[in-house]
């Protein structure tokens, strides 16, 4: 049973490391507060663990991606004088400043 418990903890921690760290931190605080009878540490730990669980819940219930409708590309209409050539390009050294 130790292998399966440690394996499942590692799997959860690898999946969402930030929320798992917050949950573990909160539970450790609450355990320390419960054993030492420090109610502020116990309540703070439970609050932090609850926040971590809420974060995990928000991450698992992500909204589905919205599919974007592909728009057709619009091009400029062809010019009326398609026979007129483009002006010749000049080299930089031909310019006078």
Secondary structure as UniProt FT lines:
FT   HELIX           2..15
FT   HELIX           17..35
FT   TURN            36..37
FT   HELIX           39..60
FT   TURN            82..83
FT   HELIX           92..94
//
